[in-house]
Amino acid sequence: MQCLRRRAALRVLLVGTGASLLAACGQSTPPANSVAPQPAPSSTPAAPAANPASVTTSPQAASTSSPGGVSASASPAASAAAIADLDAGNPGAAAAKAGTPKYGGSIITGQVGDLVTTDGASYSPITNNGIGQVYDELINYGDHLEIQPRLAESWDLSSDNKQIKLNLRKGVLFHDGREFTSDDVKYNMLRVRDPKRNTFAQTAAVGSAWWTGIDTPDKYTVVLTSEMPHPGVFDFLQYMRILDPKAIEANEAGDKQSLNGTGPYKFVEWVSGDHIQWVKNPNYWQTGIPYIDNFRTNIFRDQQAMISALEAGTIQVVDLAAIPDAVRLQGDKDYTVYYTNMIGQFFHAYFNCSKPPFDNKLVRQAVGYAIDKQRVTDTVFKGFTGPPISLPWTTASPAFEDAKNGYYTYDLDKARSLLAQAGVTNLTFDLGYNQAGYSAEYAAWAQIIQSDLATIGVTVNLMPQDGAVFSQGGTGDPPAFQGMRLSAGAFAQLYEAGSEMAVSRTYGAVSNASGFYDDNWKKLTAQVQTEPDPAQRKALYAQINDFILDAAFDLPTTRYPDIVVMKSNVNGLFYETQTDWTIRNTWLS
């Protein structure tokens, strides 16, 4: 088993992450002047040996260890520089503009939609880019899914994947001056699994529940033990934000302005519906960053108002810019367009499988064959999302199978045949979608589906909904919505694809947004999450892919592009694997 090269091991990921129908003549490849995604690895990540030795990384060095036991460490003398290189030396920093970072200044960013919560355990696009900057995670992933140390500076993983010892970084301070310790890790792990408190913490809750033992033998050591092997342990750890117990309990009691973390920026205020503001943490543990003194996020109701503010010069960065605006501005020297479609997010259609007609998989399959996905990617998303897909996985995922991605081709004859087999005639259903981020694209996508299905005699009623109504309609088991919905899924970029079935409500066997429950699905997903042999896991992923395609309770359409348009003097901003953007690395020229 070869060790990762030091240079590669120290890089952070840059992966390359109106309601009218968009013109059909739109280009099918990303704009030439856009910052393109980084090339995908030529193969899936190296799998662990069946019985790897205990993985130990040096506590004196800035270490990077892949989940499979491959490790690389900088020399102790170079450790401080290596940690800085995790950010400054990665492709993302060079993507916006090469140059020497400068200190000082302010940035105003824009986002569509207000915060739902200031609980830092919540993972959502709106939360991550702001509230996420207040906190640090235990580890992070690099561009080839190698592990990057953060609050956990090293670790010891047992050969059977049933125990991991985390060696915590010493001298890390919360914003109020208190030192970060192992007790904080234990508190946060127990908190997210509490069913009364994990409303916004479902991403971390499942992974926390894996561990029957959370021991803290000293201030800087945490030992997690389980009765079952968990090869996806690092997938969980990268979503474990560390919140201050006192502050979060005040937050839960109603003080939504109470935030205290170890991250690069300190929270200042949230004025609901207007803005959120942060200031630089002068005592941040990672030497030399952040560069920007403070930043603010202005809250907008729609994408057009946000892009107008950018062009008027009142903000410098917009998140999730509309595709037509990204295409239009990519050729303007005053702007930089950055995007990635490889951090595990994807656009998908899904059904309420608990009610007719979509309790019949033949009907679901028929809809899958009746949607022209190529038309969607070409005319709606203009090539920013890559090719159509039938499975959610990124190219780096161990579950990625390119040959199966073309399973649901545009085939109206097959769609008609399946409806006939199902005995369904005069089919009518509601199609819901969110009017928040990418609202125009959702509307255009929905109209293509409506048009395609009309050709085979199916009536589709379009149901655009505001964010709160849409979110509420997707809750419950079975879910409350009727018919089919368009949305975005996540977590398809993880080292162990089985973690997708653990942390998401897209493919979860125990709880999912489609109300789809099947004993074989439950057995498959449970087995892959605890299978210690990587070869056996690989075989199980192939079975899982076949099941997803056949059951058709969820229909991936194309990958999701995180598009940032920024003034050309904004440098070093890019997305990390857990979908946070790197304000800590951002600087102004």
C-alpha positions as CSV (number, residue, x, y, z in Angstrom):
1,M,0.0,0.0,0.0
2,Q,1.6,3.2,-1.1
3,C,1.6,6.4,1.0
4,L,0.1,9.5,-0.3
5,R,2.6,12.0,-1.6
6,R,3.2,14.8,1.0
7,R,2.1,17.5,-1.5
8,A,-1.1,15.7,-2.4
9,A,-1.8,14.8,1.2
10,L,-1.7,18.4,2.4
11,R,-4.2,19.8,-0.1
12,V,-7.7,20.8,0.7
13,L,-10.5,20.1,-1.6
14,L,-11.5,22.1,-4.6
15,V,-13.8,19.9,-6.6
16,G,-14.9,20.9,-9.7
17,T,-17.9,22.5,-6.0
18,G,-37.8,34.0,-13.6
19,A,-40.2,31.1,-13.9
20,S,-39.9,31.0,-17.8
21,L,-38.2,28.1,-19.5
22,L,-34.6,28.8,-20.3
23,A,-33.7,29.0,-24.0
24,A,-33.1,25.7,-25.6
25,C,-30.0,26.9,-27.4
26,G,-28.0,27.3,-24.3
27,Q,-24.4,26.0,-24.3
28,S,-23.9,22.5,-23.0
29,T,-20.4,23.1,-21.6
30,P,-19.2,25.4,-18.8
31,P,-18.2,28.9,-19.8
32,A,-14.6,29.0,-20.9
33,N,-13.6,31.7,-18.4
34,S,-15.2,30.0,-15.4
35,V,-13.1,28.5,-12.7
36,A,-13.4,24.9,-13.7
37,P,-13.8,21.9,-11.3
38,Q,-10.7,20.0,-10.5
39,P,-10.2,16.8,-12.5
40,A,-11.7,13.8,-10.8
41,P,-9.5,10.9,-9.7
42,S,-9.0,8.3,-12.4
43,S,-10.3,5.6,-10.1
44,T,-12.1,5.3,-6.8
45,P,-10.1,5.9,-3.6
46,A,-7.7,3.2,-2.5
47,A,-9.5,0.7,-0.4
48,P,-8.3,-0.3,3.0
49,A,-6.7,-3.7,3.5
50,A,-9.0,-6.3,4.8
51,N,-7.2,-6.3,8.2
52,P,-5.2,-3.1,8.4
53,A,-2.9,-2.5,11.2
54,S,-3.8,0.2,13.7
55,V,-3.5,3.5,12.0
56,T,-1.4,6.0,14.0
57,T,-0.6,9.6,13.0
58,S,2.1,11.6,14.7
59,P,0.8,14.0,17.3
60,Q,3.9,16.2,16.6
61,A,3.3,16.6,13.0
62,A,0.5,17.9,10.8
63,S,-0.7,14.6,9.6
64,T,-3.0,13.3,6.9
65,S,-4.3,9.8,7.0
66,S,-6.8,8.2,4.6
67,P,-9.6,6.2,6.0
68,G,-8.0,3.1,4.5
69,G,-4.9,3.4,6.7
70,V,-2.6,5.2,4.2
71,S,-0.9,8.0,6.0
72,A,1.6,10.8,5.4
73,S,3.1,13.2,8.0
74,A,5.0,16.3,7.6
75,S,8.2,16.5,9.7
76,P,7.7,17.9,13.2
77,A,9.8,21.0,12.2
78,A,7.5,21.6,9.3
79,S,4.2,21.1,11.1
80,A,3.1,24.7,11.4
81,A,3.8,25.3,7.7
82,A,2.0,22.1,6.8
83,I,-1.1,23.2,8.6
84,A,-1.1,26.5,6.8
85,D,-0.6,24.6,3.5
86,L,-3.8,22.8,4.1
87,D,-5.5,26.0,3.0
88,A,-2.9,28.2,1.3
89,G,-1.4,25.5,-0.9
90,N,-4.6,23.9,-2.2
91,P,-6.1,24.3,-5.7
92,G,-8.9,26.4,-4.4
93,A,-6.7,29.3,-3.3
94,A,-5.2,29.4,-6.7
95,A,-8.5,29.0,-8.5
96,A,-9.7,32.5,-7.8
97,K,-6.4,34.3,-8.4
98,A,-2.7,33.7,-7.7
99,G,-0.9,36.1,-5.5
100,T,0.3,36.9,-2.0
101,P,-2.6,37.1,0.5
102,K,-3.2,40.5,2.1
103,Y,-4.7,41.2,5.6
104,G,-7.5,43.6,6.3
105,G,-10.7,44.8,4.8
106,S,-14.4,43.7,4.9
107,I,-16.6,41.6,2.6
108,I,-20.3,41.7,2.2
109,T,-21.8,38.5,0.8
110,G,-25.4,37.8,-0.3
111,Q,-27.7,34.8,0.1
112,V,-31.3,34.1,-0.7
113,G,-33.3,33.1,2.4
114,D,-33.0,33.7,6.1
115,L,-31.6,31.5,8.8
116,V,-33.9,28.9,10.2
117,T,-31.7,28.3,13.2
118,T,-28.4,29.6,14.7
119,D,-27.7,26.1,16.1
120,G,-24.3,25.3,14.7
121,A,-25.1,21.5,14.6
122,S,-27.3,22.2,11.7
123,Y,-26.0,21.5,8.2
124,S,-27.6,23.4,5.3
125,P,-26.3,25.7,2.6
126,I,-27.7,28.8,4.4
127,T,-26.2,27.7,7.7
128,N,-22.8,26.5,6.6
129,N,-21.5,29.6,4.9
130,G,-22.2,31.8,7.9
131,I,-22.9,30.0,11.2
132,G,-20.4,27.4,10.1
133,Q,-17.6,30.0,10.2
134,V,-18.0,30.3,14.0
135,Y,-17.0,26.6,14.6
136,D,-14.4,24.0,13.7
137,E,-14.9,20.3,12.9
138,L,-12.7,17.5,14.2
139,I,-11.3,16.6,10.8
140,N,-11.9,17.5,7.2
141,Y,-11.4,15.8,3.8
142,G,-8.9,16.7,1.1
143,D,-9.4,16.6,-2.7
144,H,-8.9,12.8,-2.9
145,L,-10.8,12.1,0.3
146,E,-7.6,12.1,2.4
147,I,-8.1,13.2,6.0
148,Q,-7.1,16.7,7.1
149,P,-6.5,17.3,10.8
150,R,-8.4,20.1,12.4
151,L,-9.4,20.0,16.1
152,A,-8.3,16.4,16.1
153,E,-4.6,16.7,15.2
154,S,-4.1,12.9,15.0
155,W,-5.8,9.6,15.7
156,D,-5.3,5.9,16.3
157,L,-7.8,3.6,14.5
158,S,-8.0,0.0,15.5
159,S,-7.7,-2.7,12.9
160,D,-11.3,-3.8,13.3
161,N,-12.7,-0.3,13.0
162,K,-14.4,-0.6,16.4
163,Q,-12.3,1.9,18.3
164,I,-10.7,5.2,17.5
165,K,-8.6,7.4,19.8
166,L,-8.7,11.1,18.9
167,N,-5.7,13.2,20.0
168,L,-7.0,16.8,20.3
169,R,-5.1,19.9,19.4
170,K,-3.8,21.7,22.5
171,G,-4.1,25.4,23.2
172,V,-7.3,25.9,21.1
173,L,-9.5,28.7,22.6
174,F,-13.2,29.3,22.3
175,H,-14.1,32.9,21.5
176,D,-14.7,33.6,25.1
177,G,-11.2,32.6,26.1
178,R,-12.0,29.1,27.5
179,E,-9.7,26.2,26.4
180,F,-11.2,23.5,24.2
181,T,-11.0,20.1,25.8
182,S,-12.2,16.5,25.4
183,D,-15.2,17.3,27.6
184,D,-16.5,19.6,24.8
185,V,-16.2,16.7,22.3
186,K,-18.1,14.4,24.5
187,Y,-20.8,17.0,25.2
188,N,-21.4,17.6,21.5
189,M,-21.5,13.9,20.6
190,L,-24.1,13.2,23.3
191,R,-26.1,16.3,22.5
192,V,-26.7,15.6,18.9
193,R,-28.0,12.1,19.6
194,D,-30.6,13.3,22.1
195,P,-33.9,12.9,20.3
196,K,-35.3,16.0,22.0
197,R,-32.4,18.2,20.8
198,N,-31.3,16.9,17.5
199,T,-34.0,18.5,15.3
200,F,-31.2,20.4,13.5
201,A,-28.5,17.9,14.1
202,Q,-29.6,14.8,12.1
203,T,-26.4,14.8,10.1
204,A,-24.2,14.1,13.1
205,A,-26.8,12.3,15.2
206,V,-26.6,9.0,13.4
207,G,-22.8,8.8,13.5
208,S,-22.8,9.7,17.1
209,A,-25.1,6.8,17.9
210,W,-22.6,4.3,16.6
211,W,-20.5,4.7,19.7
212,T,-21.4,2.9,22.8
213,G,-18.4,4.3,24.6
214,I,-17.2,7.9,24.7
215,D,-14.3,8.1,27.1
216,T,-12.1,11.1,28.0
217,P,-9.0,9.8,29.8
218,D,-7.5,13.3,29.8
219,K,-8.1,16.8,28.5
220,Y,-6.8,16.1,25.1
221,T,-7.9,12.6,24.4
222,V,-11.2,11.1,23.3
223,V,-11.7,7.3,22.9
224,L,-14.7,6.1,20.9
225,T,-15.7,2.4,21.1
226,S,-18.4,0.4,19.4
227,E,-19.5,-3.2,19.3
228,M,-19.7,-3.1,15.5
229,P,-17.1,-2.0,13.0
230,H,-17.7,1.4,11.4
231,P,-15.6,2.0,8.3
232,G,-17.4,5.3,7.8
233,V,-16.1,6.8,11.1
234,F,-14.3,9.7,9.4
235,D,-17.4,10.6,7.4
236,F,-19.1,11.2,10.7
237,L,-16.2,13.1,12.3
238,Q,-16.1,15.7,9.5
239,Y,-19.6,16.8,10.4
240,M,-19.0,17.0,14.1
241,R,-18.9,20.8,14.8
242,I,-17.8,21.7,18.3
243,L,-20.2,24.1,20.1
244,D,-19.6,25.6,23.5
245,P,-22.1,23.9,25.9
246,K,-23.0,27.1,27.9
247,A,-23.7,29.1,24.7
248,I,-25.7,26.5,23.0
249,E,-27.9,25.9,26.0
250,A,-28.6,29.6,26.1
251,N,-29.4,29.4,22.4
252,E,-31.8,26.6,23.1
253,A,-33.4,28.6,25.8
254,G,-34.2,31.3,23.3
255,D,-31.1,33.5,23.0
256,K,-30.5,33.0,19.3
257,Q,-27.6,35.5,19.4
258,S,-25.6,33.1,21.7
259,L,-22.9,31.5,19.7
260,N,-19.4,30.6,20.9
261,G,-17.0,28.4,19.0
262,T,-13.3,27.9,18.1
263,G,-13.7,29.0,14.5
264,P,-12.0,31.8,12.5
265,Y,-14.8,34.3,12.9
266,K,-16.8,35.4,15.9
267,F,-20.5,36.0,15.6
268,V,-21.7,39.6,16.1
269,E,-25.4,39.7,15.3
270,W,-28.3,38.3,13.3
271,V,-31.0,40.7,12.3
272,S,-33.7,38.4,10.9
273,G,-34.6,39.1,7.3
274,D,-31.8,41.7,6.9
275,H,-28.3,40.6,7.7
276,I,-25.8,38.5,9.7
277,Q,-22.4,39.8,10.8
278,W,-19.1,38.3,12.0
279,V,-15.7,39.7,13.1
280,K,-12.2,38.1,12.9
281,N,-11.1,35.8,15.7
282,P,-7.7,37.2,16.6
283,N,-6.8,34.1,18.6
284,Y,-7.5,31.5,15.9
285,W,-5.4,28.4,16.4
286,Q,-4.4,28.2,12.7
287,T,-1.5,30.7,12.5
288,G,-1.8,33.4,9.9
289,I,-5.5,33.3,9.1
290,P,-8.1,34.6,8.7
291,Y,-7.2,37.5,6.5
292,I,-10.5,39.5,6.3
293,D,-11.2,41.7,9.4
294,N,-15.0,41.1,9.3
295,F,-17.7,40.0,6.9
296,R,-21.4,40.4,6.7
297,T,-24.1,38.5,4.8
298,N,-27.1,40.4,3.5
299,I,-30.3,38.4,3.2
300,F,-32.3,38.6,-0.1
301,R,-35.7,37.3,-1.0
302,D,-34.8,36.4,-4.6
303,Q,-31.8,35.8,-6.8
304,Q,-32.4,38.8,-9.1
305,A,-32.3,41.3,-6.2
306,M,-29.1,39.7,-5.0
307,I,-27.3,39.8,-8.4
308,S,-28.5,43.4,-8.8
309,A,-26.8,44.3,-5.5
310,L,-23.6,42.7,-6.7
311,E,-23.6,44.7,-9.9
312,A,-24.5,47.9,-8.0
313,G,-21.4,47.3,-5.8
314,T,-23.2,47.0,-2.5
315,I,-22.1,43.4,-2.0
316,Q,-19.0,41.6,-3.3
317,V,-20.0,37.9,-3.3
318,V,-23.2,36.1,-4.2
319,D,-23.8,32.4,-3.3
320,L,-25.9,30.2,-5.6
321,A,-26.1,32.7,-8.4
322,A,-28.7,31.9,-11.0
323,I,-27.3,30.1,-14.0
324,P,-28.0,32.8,-16.6
325,D,-26.3,35.4,-14.5
326,A,-23.2,33.2,-14.1
327,V,-23.1,32.7,-17.8
328,R,-23.5,36.4,-18.5
329,L,-20.9,37.6,-15.9
330,Q,-18.2,34.9,-16.6
331,G,-16.9,37.0,-19.5
332,D,-16.8,40.2,-17.5
333,K,-13.3,41.1,-16.2
334,D,-14.8,42.7,-13.1
335,Y,-16.1,39.3,-11.8
336,T,-14.9,35.8,-11.1
337,V,-17.2,32.9,-11.5
338,Y,-16.3,29.9,-9.3
339,Y,-18.3,26.7,-9.2
340,T,-18.1,23.1,-8.1
341,N,-20.4,20.2,-8.8
342,M,-18.4,17.5,-7.0
343,I,-19.0,18.0,-3.3
344,G,-21.8,15.4,-3.1
345,Q,-24.9,17.4,-3.8
346,F,-27.3,16.4,-6.6
347,F,-30.6,17.4,-8.1
348,H,-33.2,14.7,-7.8
349,A,-36.9,14.0,-8.2
350,Y,-38.6,11.9,-5.5
351,F,-42.1,10.4,-4.9
352,N,-44.4,9.9,-2.0
353,C,-44.2,6.1,-2.2
354,S,-46.7,5.6,0.6
355,K,-49.7,6.6,-1.6
356,P,-51.0,5.6,-5.0
357,P,-50.0,5.9,-7.8
358,F,-46.4,6.1,-6.7
359,D,-46.6,3.1,-4.3
360,N,-46.2,1.1,-7.6
361,K,-42.6,1.0,-8.8
362,L,-43.6,0.6,-12.4
363,V,-45.2,4.0,-12.3
364,R,-42.1,5.5,-10.8
365,Q,-39.9,3.8,-13.4
366,A,-42.2,5.1,-16.2
367,V,-41.7,8.7,-15.0
368,G,-37.9,8.1,-14.9
369,Y,-37.9,7.1,-18.6
370,A,-40.2,10.0,-19.5
371,I,-37.9,12.8,-18.4
372,D,-35.3,14.2,-20.9
373,K,-32.4,14.7,-18.5
374,Q,-30.1,15.8,-21.3
375,R,-32.4,18.6,-22.1
376,V,-32.4,19.6,-18.4
377,T,-28.6,19.7,-18.1
378,D,-28.1,21.5,-21.4
379,T,-30.9,24.1,-21.4
380,V,-31.5,24.7,-17.7
381,F,-28.1,24.2,-16.1
382,K,-25.9,25.1,-19.1
383,G,-23.4,22.4,-18.4
384,F,-22.5,23.6,-14.9
385,T,-23.8,20.3,-13.5
386,G,-22.0,17.9,-15.8
387,P,-23.8,15.1,-17.6
388,P,-27.1,13.5,-16.6
389,I,-27.0,10.9,-13.8
390,S,-29.1,8.0,-12.6
391,L,-27.1,7.5,-9.4
392,P,-26.0,10.2,-6.9
393,W,-22.3,9.4,-6.4
394,T,-19.4,11.7,-7.2
395,T,-16.6,10.2,-9.3
396,A,-14.4,9.8,-6.2
397,S,-17.0,7.7,-4.3
398,P,-16.4,3.9,-4.0
399,A,-20.0,3.4,-5.1
400,F,-19.5,5.3,-8.4
401,E,-20.3,3.2,-11.5
402,D,-20.2,5.2,-14.7
403,A,-21.9,2.6,-16.8
404,K,-25.0,2.6,-14.6
405,N,-25.3,6.4,-14.7
406,G,-27.1,6.2,-18.1
407,Y,-29.7,3.7,-16.9
408,Y,-32.7,6.0,-17.2
409,T,-32.5,7.2,-20.8
410,Y,-35.2,9.3,-22.4
411,D,-37.5,6.6,-23.8
412,L,-41.2,7.5,-24.1
413,D,-42.1,4.1,-25.6
414,K,-40.8,2.4,-22.6
415,A,-42.6,4.8,-20.3
416,R,-45.9,4.1,-22.0
417,S,-45.3,0.4,-21.8
418,L,-44.6,0.6,-18.0
419,L,-47.7,2.6,-17.4
420,A,-49.7,0.0,-19.3
421,Q,-48.2,-2.8,-17.2
422,A,-49.1,-0.9,-14.1
423,G,-52.7,-0.6,-15.3
424,V,-52.6,3.2,-14.9
425,T,-54.4,5.5,-17.3
426,N,-55.2,9.2,-17.1
427,L,-52.4,9.7,-14.6
428,T,-52.4,13.2,-12.9
429,F,-50.1,14.2,-10.1
430,D,-48.7,17.3,-8.3
431,L,-45.1,18.3,-8.8
432,G,-43.7,20.5,-5.9
433,Y,-40.5,22.5,-5.8
434,N,-38.9,25.2,-3.7
435,Q,-38.8,28.8,-4.6
436,A,-35.6,29.6,-2.7
437,G,-32.1,28.9,-4.2
438,Y,-32.1,28.1,-7.9
439,S,-35.8,29.0,-8.0
440,A,-35.8,29.8,-11.7
441,E,-33.9,26.6,-12.5
442,Y,-36.4,24.5,-10.5
443,A,-39.3,26.2,-12.4
444,A,-37.6,25.5,-15.8
445,W,-36.9,21.9,-14.9
446,A,-40.5,21.4,-13.7
447,Q,-41.8,22.7,-17.0
448,I,-39.7,20.3,-19.0
449,I,-41.1,17.4,-16.9
450,Q,-44.6,18.7,-17.4
451,S,-44.0,18.9,-21.2
452,D,-42.3,15.5,-21.5
453,L,-45.0,13.7,-19.6
454,A,-47.8,15.4,-21.5
455,T,-46.6,13.7,-24.6
456,I,-47.6,10.3,-23.1
457,G,-50.9,11.6,-21.7
458,V,-49.8,12.3,-18.1
459,T,-51.0,15.6,-16.5
460,V,-48.5,17.3,-14.1
461,N,-49.7,20.1,-11.9
462,L,-46.8,22.5,-11.0
463,M,-46.8,23.4,-7.3
464,P,-44.1,26.1,-6.6
465,Q,-43.8,26.7,-2.8
466,D,-41.9,29.0,-0.5
467,G,-39.1,27.5,1.5
468,A,-41.0,27.1,4.8
469,V,-44.0,25.4,3.2
470,F,-41.8,23.2,1.1
471,S,-39.7,22.1,4.1
472,Q,-42.8,21.4,6.2
473,G,-44.4,19.3,3.4
474,G,-41.4,17.0,3.4
475,T,-41.5,16.0,7.1
476,G,-43.2,13.1,8.7
477,D,-43.3,9.3,8.0
478,P,-45.1,9.0,5.7
479,P,-44.4,12.4,4.2
480,A,-47.1,15.0,3.9
481,F,-46.7,16.0,0.3
482,Q,-48.6,14.6,-2.6
483,G,-47.2,13.2,-5.8
484,M,-43.6,14.1,-6.7
485,R,-41.0,16.8,-5.7
486,L,-37.9,18.3,-7.1
487,S,-35.1,19.0,-4.6
488,A,-31.4,18.7,-3.9
489,G,-29.7,15.8,-2.0
490,A,-26.3,15.7,-0.4
491,F,-23.6,13.4,1.1
492,A,-22.7,11.5,-2.1
493,Q,-19.1,12.5,-1.8
494,L,-18.1,10.6,1.4
495,Y,-15.3,8.0,1.6
496,E,-17.8,5.3,2.5
497,A,-20.9,5.6,0.4
498,G,-22.8,3.7,3.0
499,S,-22.7,6.8,5.2
500,E,-25.2,8.4,2.7
501,M,-27.8,5.9,3.8
502,A,-27.0,6.7,7.4
503,V,-27.0,10.5,7.5
504,S,-29.4,11.6,4.7
505,R,-33.2,11.5,4.4
506,T,-32.8,10.8,0.6
507,Y,-31.7,7.1,0.9
508,G,-32.1,6.4,4.6
509,A,-33.6,2.9,5.2
510,V,-35.0,3.9,8.6
511,S,-36.3,7.3,7.7
512,N,-36.5,8.9,4.3
513,A,-38.4,11.7,2.5
514,S,-40.1,9.3,0.1
515,G,-41.8,7.2,2.7
516,F,-40.1,4.2,1.0
517,Y,-39.5,1.3,3.4
518,D,-38.4,-2.2,2.3
519,D,-36.8,-5.0,4.2
520,N,-34.2,-5.8,1.6
521,W,-33.2,-2.1,1.4
522,K,-32.9,-2.0,5.2
523,K,-30.8,-5.1,5.2
524,L,-28.5,-3.9,2.4
525,T,-27.8,-0.5,3.9
526,A,-27.2,-1.8,7.4
527,Q,-24.8,-4.5,6.1
528,V,-22.6,-2.1,4.1
529,Q,-22.3,0.3,7.0
530,T,-20.7,-2.3,9.2
531,E,-18.9,-4.6,6.7
532,P,-15.2,-4.6,7.6
533,D,-14.0,-6.0,4.3
534,P,-13.6,-3.3,1.6
535,A,-14.0,-5.9,-1.2
536,Q,-17.3,-7.0,0.3
537,R,-18.4,-3.4,0.7
538,K,-17.6,-2.8,-3.0
539,A,-19.8,-5.7,-4.0
540,L,-22.6,-4.4,-1.7
541,Y,-22.4,-1.0,-3.4
542,A,-23.0,-2.6,-6.7
543,Q,-26.1,-4.3,-5.2
544,I,-27.2,-1.0,-3.7
545,N,-26.9,0.8,-7.0
546,D,-29.0,-1.9,-8.7
547,F,-31.6,-1.6,-6.0
548,I,-31.8,2.2,-6.3
549,L,-32.3,1.9,-10.1
550,D,-35.0,-0.7,-9.9
551,A,-36.9,0.7,-6.9
552,A,-36.9,4.2,-8.4
553,F,-38.1,5.8,-5.2
554,D,-35.6,8.6,-5.9
555,L,-34.5,9.8,-9.4
556,P,-31.2,11.6,-9.5
557,T,-31.1,13.9,-12.5
558,T,-27.8,15.8,-12.5
559,R,-25.2,17.1,-10.0
560,Y,-25.8,20.3,-8.1
561,P,-23.6,23.3,-8.9
562,D,-22.5,25.5,-6.0
563,I,-21.9,28.7,-8.0
564,V,-20.3,31.8,-6.5
565,V,-20.0,35.0,-8.4
566,M,-17.6,37.6,-6.8
567,K,-15.9,40.8,-7.6
568,S,-12.5,40.2,-9.2
569,N,-10.6,41.5,-6.2
570,V,-12.0,38.7,-4.0
571,N,-9.5,35.8,-3.7
572,G,-9.2,32.4,-2.2
573,L,-12.9,31.6,-1.7
574,F,-13.9,28.0,-2.5
575,Y,-16.0,25.2,-1.1
576,E,-14.8,22.4,1.1
577,T,-16.2,18.9,1.2
578,Q,-18.7,19.5,3.9
579,T,-20.1,22.4,1.7
580,D,-18.7,25.2,3.9
581,W,-17.0,27.9,1.9
582,T,-13.6,29.1,3.1
583,I,-14.0,32.7,4.3
584,R,-11.0,31.9,6.6
585,N,-8.8,31.8,3.4
586,T,-10.4,34.8,1.6
587,W,-8.5,38.0,1.0
588,L,-8.9,41.2,-1.0
589,S,-6.4,42.4,-3.6
